[in-house]
Every structure is written in C-alpha cells, then in structure tokens.
Amino acid sequence: MWLMRIDVVPTADGVVPARLAGATALVIDVLRASTTIVTALGNGAACVMPIESVEDARARKTALGAGVILAGERDGDPPDGFDLGNSPLEFTRERVRGRSIVLTTSNGTRALAAARQASAVGVAALVNLGAAAAWALGQGRDVVLVCSGSLGKRSLEDEVCAGLLVAKLSMDAPGAVVTPDADAAQETGRRYGKDLEALARDARHARKLTAQGRGADVAFCLALDTAAVVPVRGTDVDKLVVGSQ
C-alpha cells in the first residue's frame, strides 16, 4: 500500500530535482510573496507570473504590453518603475481584478523557479494553510514543502508554516512517512502554532519589515486560514492561477 511521504526543504537553495521528482510541491514565503500571491488571486487577478530577476520582470511587462501590473521588491522596497511592491495590502480587488501580474521578489519567486521539477506546484502561506494542505492531499502524490528562506538562510516563519502543514497533512493522511527535515519543521510549528503573533517578535524578517514601517503587512501575513484560495501552476508553467480542490 502506498503511503504519502512528506518532506521539507528549508531554503530555496536546498532544492534539488531528485527531491521533487513525481511529487507535489507547496512553495512557502510567508513574509511576503506567498501571502501576496494568495491575496492577489483571491481578489480576482487573472494570473500571477513569478519572475526571478528585476530585469526579466521588466522585459516581460514590456512584452505583454499595457494592462499588466509589474510588482515586487528588492530589500523590501519596489524597484524603480514598478506599479506595486510586495505588500499584500496593496493588491486590492479594485487594483488587481482581471489583471495579469508580473511579480519578482528576493526569495519567493526564486523558490517557485526552483520547484519547477515537481509534478504539481502550489503556493502555501499561513493565510491559506488549510486550503493548501487539502489541495496537496488531493493530488495523491508525495508532498515536498519548499521554504523560500531569506537569501539562502532559513526563515523561522516559513519553517513554522511548513511544520503546521506537516501536522495537518499527517493528520489527514494516517501513516504518512515524515522525513527528518519535516519532523524538525513540525516541532518548530508546535512551538508557535498557538501563538503565531510571537513570530512578529522572533522572526528576523518580521522585525525588519516592522522597522521599515510594514507592521501591518506582518500582522496580515501571520493570520491563520483567512483565505481559501490556493495558487497553482497552470498549464502555462510560467503562470499561477486559482486551483480547484
């Protein structure tokens, strides 16, 4: 009898194709790309196109023409000429409904690129944790949770999210095989699961965003299960669209 295997990759730089072969990947960047993508699609954006570099994002926007939103950040701030940054609060229904979004960020879009070898790719955050777990379970494959991290370093908030996903998947798929990396993340998730607000204090990137005046973003991103949308890789591998359960 097949038993689901649940794995966690702590940073985007740790992704290797063999670890993703035949698996469903959930890419996590709690602060803030995953939350922003969930919010944009939840507010009616037609699609989000994750691009690794600022230059390539600008080129994609130029190629696609008027009506496309160019969004993203480097070191927390939108690059010159961008329409929006990486704050989920900016991606309102009035701003994004029906629009295509080209997005580049320091970590999240890199992690999405690294996960391309997976058989299916979804986006997870705290805000859509339950929905993301249900979608991944419904794919009927092993699951690899890819934490974006921060410029090659681990991110506490991503590992907490991954750990909570491990717990949820394990509960809904009895007998699932949990790898050592997944078990370590699950233990981290247990420490914060009932006090996610503590991440605003303990997570390095949360403190940085707050110091930049983005405390409202942090609070928004650390809320649990406020969204039912799961962004997934569409038939066009460069686009994320709303997935179906």
Backbone as CSV, one residue per row, in Angstrom:
resi,resn,N_x,N_y,N_z,CA_x,CA_y,CA_z,C_x,C_y,C_z
1,MET,0.839,-1.199,0.000,0.000,0.000,0.000,0.875,1.251,0.000
2,TRP,0.535,2.205,-0.886,1.304,3.445,-0.967,1.009,4.329,0.239
3,LEU,2.050,4.885,0.830,1.913,5.848,1.917,2.562,7.159,1.492
4,MET,1.867,8.258,1.716,2.405,9.570,1.364,3.708,9.837,2.118
5,ARG,4.654,10.425,1.420,5.902,10.879,2.041,5.871,12.393,2.104
6,ILE,6.151,12.946,3.264,6.137,14.395,3.458,7.549,14.852,3.761
7,ASP,8.030,15.783,2.952,9.401,16.278,3.097,9.367,17.802,3.188
8,VAL,10.396,18.376,3.788,10.545,19.828,3.872,11.944,20.206,3.418
9,VAL,12.015,21.174,2.517,13.301,21.749,2.109,13.411,23.117,2.781
10,PRO,14.405,23.348,3.646,14.440,24.560,4.470,14.669,25.867,3.722
11,THR,15.320,25.822,2.554,15.545,27.047,1.775,15.469,26.732,0.288
12,ALA,15.237,27.756,-0.508,15.181,27.572,-1.963,16.492,27.011,-2.501
13,ASP,17.599,27.395,-1.889,18.898,26.928,-2.371,19.106,25.436,-2.124
14,GLY,18.286,24.843,-1.261,18.420,23.425,-0.959,17.635,22.516,-1.879
15,VAL,16.918,23.093,-2.826,16.097,22.288,-3.731,16.979,21.592,-4.763
16,VAL,16.791,20.286,-4.898,17.445,19.523,-5.963,16.351,18.747,-6.689
17,PRO,16.476,18.583,-8.016,15.410,17.941,-8.787,14.988,16.581,-8.256
18,ALA,15.948,15.764,-7.802,15.615,14.419,-7.344,14.652,14.444,-6.159
19,ARG,14.722,15.488,-5.370,13.874,15.589,-4.183,12.424,15.913,-4.562
20,LEU,12.226,16.420,-5.775,10.903,16.829,-6.231,10.286,15.855,-7.227
21,ALA,11.049,14.893,-7.699,10.591,14.007,-8.773,9.291,13.301,-8.390
22,GLY,8.265,13.490,-9.216,6.991,12.822,-9.008,6.172,13.351,-7.846
23,ALA,6.586,14.450,-7.251,5.936,14.957,-6.039,5.121,16.217,-6.322
24,THR,4.261,16.535,-5.376,3.576,17.819,-5.340,4.372,18.745,-4.439
25,ALA,4.668,19.942,-4.913,5.411,20.919,-4.119,4.477,22.034,-3.665
26,LEU,4.619,22.425,-2.426,3.995,23.642,-1.909,5.115,24.607,-1.564
27,VAL,5.129,25.766,-2.220,6.174,26.759,-2.003,5.682,27.775,-0.974
28,ILE,6.532,28.043,0.005,6.152,28.875,1.154,7.069,30.083,1.256
29,ASP,6.480,31.274,1.262,7.204,32.503,1.593,6.211,33.396,2.340
30,VAL,6.086,33.130,3.633,5.053,33.781,4.443,5.173,35.295,4.383
31,LEU,6.397,35.800,4.489,6.663,37.247,4.505,7.513,37.647,3.288
32,ARG,6.920,37.922,2.077,5.511,38.125,1.941,4.956,37.530,0.646
33,ALA,5.813,36.974,-0.204,5.390,36.640,-1.568,4.216,35.675,-1.621
34,SER,4.259,34.599,-0.813,3.152,33.642,-0.853,1.844,34.308,-0.456
35,THR,1.893,35.096,0.601,0.685,35.775,1.071,0.176,36.756,0.023
36,THR,1.076,37.448,-0.624,0.704,38.403,-1.669,0.067,37.702,-2.863
37,ILE,0.624,36.576,-3.281,0.068,35.836,-4.414,-1.325,35.311,-4.076
38,VAL,-1.480,34.754,-2.887,-2.795,34.282,-2.442,-3.806,35.433,-2.455
39,THR,-3.389,36.575,-1.933,-4.278,37.733,-1.847,-4.646,38.255,-3.229
40,ALA,-3.664,38.346,-4.116,-3.925,38.858,-5.473,-4.937,37.988,-6.201
41,LEU,-4.727,36.676,-6.178,-5.652,35.789,-6.881,-6.999,35.734,-6.168
42,GLY,-6.985,35.833,-4.863,-8.240,35.870,-4.127,-9.056,37.103,-4.432
43,ASN,-8.385,38.179,-4.820,-9.070,39.418,-5.171,-9.323,39.550,-6.671
44,GLY,-9.197,38.433,-7.372,-9.645,38.409,-8.755,-8.606,38.618,-9.824
45,ALA,-7.316,38.657,-9.479,-6.291,38.764,-10.530,-6.407,37.577,-11.476
46,ALA,-6.155,37.827,-12.758,-6.265,36.756,-13.751,-5.180,35.711,-13.554
47,CYS,-3.972,36.152,-13.253,-2.852,35.247,-13.019,-1.705,36.034,-12.405
48,VAL,-0.765,35.313,-11.826,0.485,35.895,-11.346,1.619,35.162,-12.040
49,MET,2.523,35.923,-12.639,3.677,35.345,-13.325,4.927,35.607,-12.493
50,PRO,5.445,34.594,-11.787,6.638,34.793,-10.966,7.905,34.798,-11.828
51,ILE,8.714,35.840,-11.662,9.932,36.020,-12.461,11.104,36.204,-11.501
52,GLU,12.233,35.586,-11.814,13.356,35.613,-10.873,14.032,36.973,-10.769
53,SER,14.316,37.639,-11.893,15.113,38.860,-11.839,14.280,40.097,-12.162
54,VAL,14.739,41.234,-11.663,14.076,42.508,-11.944,14.111,42.799,-13.439
55,GLU,15.244,42.553,-14.066,15.388,42.847,-15.490,14.425,42.006,-16.325
56,ASP,14.316,40.720,-16.001,13.412,39.848,-16.747,11.951,40.228,-16.493
57,ALA,11.660,40.688,-15.280,10.289,41.118,-14.978,9.920,42.343,-15.812
58,ARG,10.846,43.292,-15.890,10.587,44.477,-16.717,10.391,44.088,-18.184
59,ALA,11.213,43.154,-18.659,11.111,42.720,-20.051,9.778,42.015,-20.305
60,ARG,9.320,41.210,-19.338,8.036,40.524,-19.504,6.891,41.522,-19.564
61,LYS,6.940,42.520,-18.679,5.898,43.563,-18.685,5.877,44.287,-20.037
62,THR,7.048,44.618,-20.563,7.129,45.304,-21.851,6.564,44.440,-22.967
63,ALA,6.895,43.153,-22.934,6.439,42.242,-23.985,4.926,42.060,-23.960
64,LEU,4.343,42.067,-22.760,2.911,41.823,-22.631,2.077,43.076,-22.860
65,GLY,2.688,44.239,-22.680,2.014,45.481,-23.007,1.154,46.054,-21.902
66,ALA,0.341,47.020,-22.268,-0.471,47.769,-21.312,-1.446,46.845,-20.594
67,GLY,-1.762,47.225,-19.373,-2.730,46.476,-18.585,-2.120,45.482,-17.634
68,VAL,-0.860,45.127,-17.852,-0.170,44.189,-16.969,0.445,44.957,-15.799
69,ILE,0.291,44.428,-14.596,0.841,45.061,-13.398,2.229,44.502,-13.129
70,LEU,3.196,45.375,-12.958,4.560,44.987,-12.604,4.737,45.200,-11.109
71,ALA,5.022,44.126,-10.368,5.064,44.210,-8.910,6.261,43.447,-8.360
72,GLY,6.647,43.809,-7.138,7.718,43.075,-6.479,8.574,43.945,-5.586
73,GLU,9.699,43.376,-5.156,10.581,44.089,-4.238,12.005,43.579,-4.339
74,ARG,12.897,44.432,-3.875,14.256,44.064,-3.542,14.587,44.787,-2.239
75,ASP,15.043,44.015,-1.261,15.298,44.539,0.088,14.040,45.192,0.666
76,GLY,12.897,44.638,0.299,11.632,45.101,0.856,10.941,46.202,0.088
77,ASP,11.665,46.893,-0.782,11.102,48.041,-1.489,10.881,47.728,-2.967
78,PRO,9.849,48.340,-3.588,9.638,48.129,-5.022,10.752,48.771,-5.839
79,PRO,11.273,48.080,-6.840,12.274,48.695,-7.723,11.674,49.876,-8.484
80,ASP,12.547,50.725,-8.989,12.102,51.904,-9.744,11.196,51.491,-10.903
81,GLY,10.108,52.219,-11.036,9.211,51.989,-12.158,8.177,50.905,-11.953
82,PHE,8.191,50.222,-10.814,7.215,49.166,-10.567,5.877,49.779,-10.161
83,ASP,4.801,49.092,-10.527,3.459,49.579,-10.207,3.090,49.321,-8.748
84,LEU,3.507,48.182,-8.246,3.213,47.796,-6.868,4.442,47.158,-6.248
85,GLY,4.468,47.122,-4.915,5.531,46.432,-4.211,5.161,44.985,-3.953
86,ASN,5.472,44.510,-2.746,5.188,43.123,-2.370,4.318,43.083,-1.126
87,SER,3.582,44.142,-0.865,2.668,44.165,0.275,1.332,43.574,-0.138
88,PRO,0.844,42.554,0.553,-0.470,42.010,0.190,-1.582,43.041,0.318
89,LEU,-1.378,44.038,1.153,-2.406,45.055,1.355,-2.591,45.938,0.120
90,GLU,-1.595,45.973,-0.750,-1.706,46.767,-1.979,-2.560,46.086,-3.050
91,PHE,-2.712,44.771,-2.946,-3.338,44.003,-4.022,-4.837,43.887,-3.780
92,THR,-5.490,45.035,-3.777,-6.919,45.104,-3.528,-7.707,44.648,-4.756
93,ARG,-8.965,44.312,-4.540,-9.826,43.909,-5.656,-9.916,45.007,-6.706
94,GLU,-10.020,46.241,-6.250,-10.128,47.356,-7.185,-8.878,47.486,-8.048
95,ARG,-7.742,47.141,-7.493,-6.466,47.318,-8.209,-6.155,46.158,-9.144
96,VAL,-6.514,44.919,-8.754,-5.989,43.769,-9.492,-7.036,42.928,-10.215
97,ARG,-8.287,43.165,-9.976,-9.308,42.292,-10.561,-9.184,42.246,-12.090
98,GLY,-9.089,41.033,-12.624,-9.000,40.824,-14.060,-7.642,41.116,-14.666
99,ARG,-6.685,41.519,-13.856,-5.363,41.915,-14.366,-4.358,40.772,-14.242
100,SER,-3.402,40.742,-15.129,-2.258,39.843,-15.034,-1.141,40.565,-14.284
101,ILE,-0.446,39.847,-13.420,0.578,40.449,-12.573,1.918,39.770,-12.820
102,VAL,2.921,40.542,-13.135,4.304,40.066,-13.212,4.950,40.383,-11.867
103,LEU,5.444,39.357,-11.179,5.945,39.520,-9.816,7.365,38.992,-9.689
104,THR,8.247,39.806,-9.105,9.588,39.339,-8.775,9.926,39.755,-7.351
105,THR,10.438,38.805,-6.560,10.789,39.088,-5.172,12.157,38.499,-4.864
106,SER,12.673,38.855,-3.720,14.023,38.423,-3.358,14.119,36.919,-3.151
107,ASN,13.040,36.305,-2.650,13.125,34.889,-2.263,11.996,34.026,-2.826
108,GLY,10.763,34.484,-2.719,9.641,33.645,-3.099,9.629,33.231,-4.553
109,THR,9.906,34.168,-5.449,9.883,33.802,-6.865,11.079,32.919,-7.223
110,ARG,12.181,33.035,-6.491,13.312,32.115,-6.679,12.911,30.702,-6.278
111,ALA,12.190,30.592,-5.175,11.754,29.270,-4.715,10.774,28.646,-5.699
112,LEU,9.888,29.447,-6.259,8.962,28.926,-7.253,9.710,28.417,-8.488
113,ALA,10.733,29.138,-8.889,11.541,28.673,-10.020,12.249,27.364,-9.673
114,ALA,12.747,27.259,-8.449,13.463,26.059,-8.030,12.551,24.839,-7.979
115,ALA,11.249,25.064,-7.784,10.296,23.957,-7.637,9.728,23.477,-8.961
116,ARG,10.210,23.977,-10.069,9.619,23.664,-11.375,9.608,22.170,-11.697
117,GLN,10.542,21.412,-11.141,10.636,19.999,-11.486,9.555,19.150,-10.829
118,ALA,8.812,19.706,-9.901,7.735,18.948,-9.261,6.606,18.677,-10.246
119,SER,5.864,17.614,-10.004,4.749,17.269,-10.898,3.612,18.269,-10.805
120,ALA,3.426,18.864,-9.645,2.434,19.912,-9.441,3.012,20.896,-8.437
121,VAL,2.676,22.161,-8.597,3.206,23.206,-7.723,2.062,24.085,-7.240
122,GLY,2.004,24.274,-5.923,1.058,25.191,-5.325,1.773,26.165,-4.416
123,VAL,1.058,27.176,-3.972,1.626,28.206,-3.099,0.902,28.150,-1.761
124,ALA,1.682,28.078,-0.694,1.112,27.995,0.653,1.631,29.123,1.515
125,ALA,0.796,29.547,2.435,1.146,30.548,3.439,0.323,30.235,4.674
126,LEU,0.509,30.994,5.710,-0.341,30.809,6.881,-1.790,31.141,6.547
127,VAL,-1.991,32.163,5.728,-3.356,32.627,5.454,-4.203,31.587,4.722
128,ASN,-3.587,30.659,3.983,-4.356,29.642,3.255,-3.920,28.235,3.633
129,LEU,-3.406,28.057,4.837,-2.775,26.799,5.222,-3.700,25.600,5.058
130,GLY,-4.911,25.687,5.579,-5.821,24.556,5.479,-6.181,24.214,4.055
131,ALA,-6.446,25.233,3.248,-6.792,25.011,1.850,-5.611,24.417,1.077
132,ALA,-4.404,24.907,1.359,-3.223,24.393,0.668,-2.976,22.931,1.013
133,ALA,-3.143,22.565,2.277,-2.969,21.171,2.686,-3.990,20.275,1.987
134,ALA,-5.238,20.723,1.926,-6.283,19.925,1.279,-5.993,19.751,-0.208
135,TRP,-5.523,20.825,-0.856,-5.195,20.727,-2.284,-4.061,19.734,-2.494
136,ALA,-3.003,19.840,-1.694,-1.854,18.944,-1.856,-2.255,17.491,-1.609
137,LEU,-3.059,17.264,-0.595,-3.521,15.910,-0.292,-4.317,15.348,-1.471
138,GLY,-5.114,16.189,-2.096,-5.937,15.758,-3.212,-5.162,15.394,-4.462
139,GLN,-3.896,15.782,-4.544,-3.086,15.442,-5.720,-2.666,13.985,-5.723
140,GLY,-2.687,13.333,-4.560,-2.380,11.907,-4.490,-0.927,11.562,-4.729
141,ARG,-0.032,12.470,-4.370,1.405,12.236,-4.532,2.122,12.495,-3.217
142,ASP,3.421,12.195,-3.186,4.257,12.672,-2.092,4.238,14.189,-2.108
143,VAL,4.464,14.795,-0.952,4.417,16.251,-0.838,5.764,16.769,-0.346
144,VAL,6.287,17.772,-1.038,7.510,18.451,-0.628,7.165,19.906,-0.342
145,LEU,7.438,20.340,0.868,7.184,21.715,1.273,8.485,22.490,1.117
146,VAL,8.479,23.463,0.210,9.686,24.226,-0.108,9.623,25.579,0.588
147,CYS,10.446,25.753,1.598,10.546,27.048,2.275,11.463,27.957,1.464
148,SER,11.040,29.180,1.253,11.869,30.099,0.465,13.127,30.499,1.215
149,GLY,12.986,30.725,2.539,14.120,31.233,3.283,14.409,32.673,2.898
150,SER,15.551,33.153,3.343,15.939,34.536,3.074,17.377,34.587,2.604
151,LEU,17.548,34.743,1.298,18.884,34.833,0.686,19.778,33.681,1.134
152,GLY,19.218,32.481,1.093,19.971,31.278,1.426,19.932,30.873,2.883
153,LYS,19.391,31.735,3.741,19.287,31.411,5.159,17.869,30.983,5.495
154,ARG,17.731,30.199,6.555,16.408,29.746,6.984,15.574,30.914,7.489
155,SER,14.248,30.798,7.288,13.308,31.788,7.808,12.383,31.088,8.794
156,LEU,12.338,31.599,10.007,11.532,30.980,11.046,10.070,30.890,10.632
157,GLU,9.547,31.967,10.063,8.118,31.968,9.722,7.784,30.932,8.653
158,ASP,8.701,30.690,7.716,8.459,29.671,6.694,8.490,28.274,7.305
159,GLU,9.424,28.056,8.224,9.527,26.742,8.849,8.331,26.457,9.750
160,VAL,7.821,27.486,10.416,6.608,27.298,11.221,5.445,26.910,10.320
161,CYS,5.281,27.615,9.214,4.212,27.294,8.263,4.370,25.872,7.744
162,ALA,5.591,25.500,7.366,5.843,24.145,6.889,5.513,23.120,7.967
163,GLY,5.903,23.414,9.200,5.632,22.485,10.289,4.150,22.290,10.534
164,LEU,3.383,23.360,10.456,1.935,23.248,10.620,1.311,22.471,9.466
165,LEU,1.860,22.643,8.271,1.388,21.858,7.128,1.711,20.379,7.304
166,VAL,2.899,20.067,7.800,3.254,18.671,8.065,2.249,18.052,9.027
167,ALA,1.940,18.770,10.103,0.989,18.264,11.095,-0.383,18.032,10.482
168,LYS,-0.838,18.980,9.659,-2.151,18.864,9.038,-2.188,17.707,8.047
169,LEU,-1.178,17.601,7.209,-1.126,16.519,6.234,-1.042,15.167,6.921
170,SER,-0.242,15.075,7.982,-0.091,13.816,8.710,-1.406,13.387,9.347
171,MET,-2.147,14.353,9.854,-3.431,14.056,10.480,-4.444,13.555,9.450
172,ASP,-4.410,14.143,8.252,-5.385,13.794,7.225,-4.951,12.612,6.364
173,ALA,-3.688,12.203,6.492,-3.177,11.048,5.741,-2.483,10.114,6.725
174,PRO,-3.258,9.352,7.498,-2.676,8.470,8.516,-1.630,7.529,7.923
175,GLY,-0.525,7.390,8.631,0.552,6.524,8.165,1.548,7.202,7.264
176,ALA,1.347,8.495,6.985,2.288,9.213,6.122,3.706,9.127,6.683
177,VAL,4.660,9.006,5.776,6.070,8.940,6.162,6.609,10.360,6.245
178,VAL,7.111,10.723,7.413,7.615,12.075,7.658,9.140,12.031,7.700
179,THR,9.798,12.796,6.829,11.260,12.802,6.797,11.824,13.555,8.006
180,PRO,13.110,13.385,8.301,13.704,14.125,9.426,13.555,15.635,9.301
181,ASP,13.728,16.192,8.088,13.554,17.637,7.913,12.107,18.052,8.186
182,ALA,11.161,17.216,7.766,9.755,17.520,8.013,9.435,17.411,9.504
183,ASP,10.012,16.437,10.159,9.765,16.272,11.591,10.338,17.458,12.371
184,ALA,11.509,17.946,11.968,12.100,19.110,12.640,11.222,20.342,12.451
185,ALA,10.700,20.521,11.242,9.805,21.659,10.990,8.533,21.532,11.814
186,GLN,8.022,20.311,11.916,6.799,20.094,12.695,7.006,20.481,14.162
187,GLU,8.171,20.185,14.688,8.463,20.565,16.073,8.506,22.086,16.211
188,THR,9.095,22.768,15.231,9.105,24.238,15.246,7.682,24.775,15.164
189,GLY,6.865,24.156,14.316,5.478,24.571,14.188,4.711,24.422,15.494
190,ARG,4.989,23.356,16.225,4.309,23.152,17.503,4.597,24.282,18.484
191,ARG,5.805,24.809,18.448,6.180,25.850,19.418,5.414,27.149,19.178
192,TYR,5.007,27.375,17.930,4.355,28.646,17.603,2.894,28.494,17.181
193,GLY,2.414,27.279,17.044,1.099,27.050,16.485,-0.029,27.759,17.203
194,LYS,0.093,27.917,18.515,-0.961,28.589,19.276,-0.637,30.047,19.577
195,ASP,0.475,30.518,19.034,0.877,31.908,19.274,1.649,32.432,18.068
196,LEU,0.977,32.487,16.932,1.643,32.937,15.714,2.093,34.381,15.813
197,GLU,1.407,35.170,16.631,1.796,36.574,16.784,3.207,36.713,17.333
198,ALA,3.684,35.678,18.027,5.046,35.720,18.568,6.086,35.768,17.461
199,LEU,5.713,35.330,16.259,6.652,35.397,15.137,6.994,36.838,14.776
200,ALA,6.089,37.766,15.070,6.388,39.172,14.798,7.587,39.634,15.613
201,ARG,7.786,39.009,16.745,8.912,39.337,17.615,10.132,38.476,17.321
202,ASP,9.908,37.192,17.044,11.013,36.234,16.974,11.596,36.057,15.581
203,ALA,10.832,36.306,14.549,11.314,36.105,13.178,12.100,37.333,12.714
204,ARG,13.301,37.098,12.250,14.191,38.191,11.849,13.562,39.079,10.768
205,HIS,12.946,38.453,9.767,12.382,39.254,8.667,11.161,40.035,9.130
206,ALA,10.413,39.473,10.058,9.263,40.206,10.597,9.723,41.475,11.303
207,ARG,10.792,41.358,12.066,11.319,42.548,12.757,11.811,43.579,11.756
208,LYS,12.446,43.117,10.684,12.948,44.048,9.670,11.801,44.781,9.002
209,LEU,10.759,44.051,8.617,9.613,44.689,7.964,8.942,45.698,8.894
210,THR,8.825,45.341,10.147,8.224,46.260,11.116,9.054,47.526,11.239
211,ALA,10.379,47.374,11.265,11.263,48.534,11.358,11.152,49.418,10.117
212,GLN,10.772,48.813,8.980,10.582,49.575,7.746,9.201,50.217,7.667
213,GLY,8.414,50.070,8.719,7.076,50.634,8.727,6.018,49.733,8.127
214,ARG,6.319,48.437,8.009,5.392,47.494,7.391,4.801,46.520,8.404
215,GLY,4.566,47.000,9.605,3.986,46.151,10.638,2.608,45.629,10.260
216,ALA,1.837,46.400,9.513,0.508,45.941,9.085,0.628,44.739,8.153
217,ASP,1.665,44.731,7.302,1.904,43.564,6.455,2.176,42.329,7.306
218,VAL,3.023,42.491,8.308,3.391,41.370,9.167,2.150,40.785,9.829
219,ALA,1.315,41.642,10.399,0.097,41.170,11.060,-0.809,40.437,10.078
220,PHE,-0.938,40.964,8.877,-1.778,40.343,7.852,-1.246,38.961,7.491
221,CYS,0.068,38.853,7.337,0.694,37.605,6.901,0.701,36.529,7.976
222,LEU,0.622,36.919,9.244,0.687,35.946,10.342,-0.688,35.469,10.788
223,ALA,-1.734,35.824,10.056,-3.085,35.338,10.366,-3.273,33.954,9.743
224,LEU,-3.993,33.087,10.442,-4.149,31.700,10.004,-5.507,31.478,9.338
225,ASP,-5.465,30.856,8.161,-6.668,30.387,7.460,-7.709,31.484,7.227
226,THR,-7.241,32.606,6.734,-8.160,33.687,6.370,-8.523,33.650,4.890
227,ALA,-7.926,32.743,4.131,-8.175,32.646,2.686,-8.377,31.191,2.286
228,ALA,-9.201,30.979,1.263,-9.461,29.624,0.768,-8.822,29.375,-0.596
229,VAL,-8.126,30.379,-1.121,-7.512,30.282,-2.450,-6.173,29.550,-2.372
230,VAL,-5.939,28.647,-3.332,-4.636,28.002,-3.477,-4.099,28.323,-4.868
231,PRO,-3.096,29.171,-4.974,-2.473,29.423,-6.277,-1.730,28.171,-6.742
232,VAL,-1.922,27.799,-7.997,-1.258,26.615,-8.532,-0.663,26.934,-9.893
233,ARG,0.324,26.165,-10.254,0.916,26.297,-11.576,-0.093,25.841,-12.619
234,GLY,-0.360,26.700,-13.588,-1.324,26.373,-14.625,-0.692,25.570,-15.740
235,THR,-1.456,25.386,-16.821,-0.930,24.659,-17.974,0.247,25.407,-18.590
236,ASP,0.227,26.733,-18.457,1.399,27.540,-18.796,2.268,27.587,-17.537
237,VAL,3.434,26.958,-17.579,4.226,26.776,-16.367,4.718,28.091,-15.770
238,ASP,4.621,29.175,-16.523,5.066,30.464,-16.005,3.952,31.231,-15.308
239,LYS,2.769,30.643,-15.172,1.645,31.358,-14.591,1.066,30.596,-13.403
240,LEU,0.702,31.361,-12.367,-0.035,30.825,-11.238,-1.481,31.283,-11.357
241,VAL,-2.374,30.352,-11.182,-3.808,30.635,-11.259,-4.493,30.005,-10.046
242,VAL,-5.773,30.275,-9.885,-6.516,29.694,-8.766,-6.738,28.218,-9.029
243,GLY,-6.332,27.379,-8.074,-6.512,25.951,-8.211,-7.872,25.507,-7.717
244,SER,-8.260,24.303,-8.096,-9.514,23.725,-7.628,-9.213,22.544,-6.727
245,GLN,-10.051,22.350,-5.727,-9.840,21.265,-4.773,-10.173,19.928,-5.440
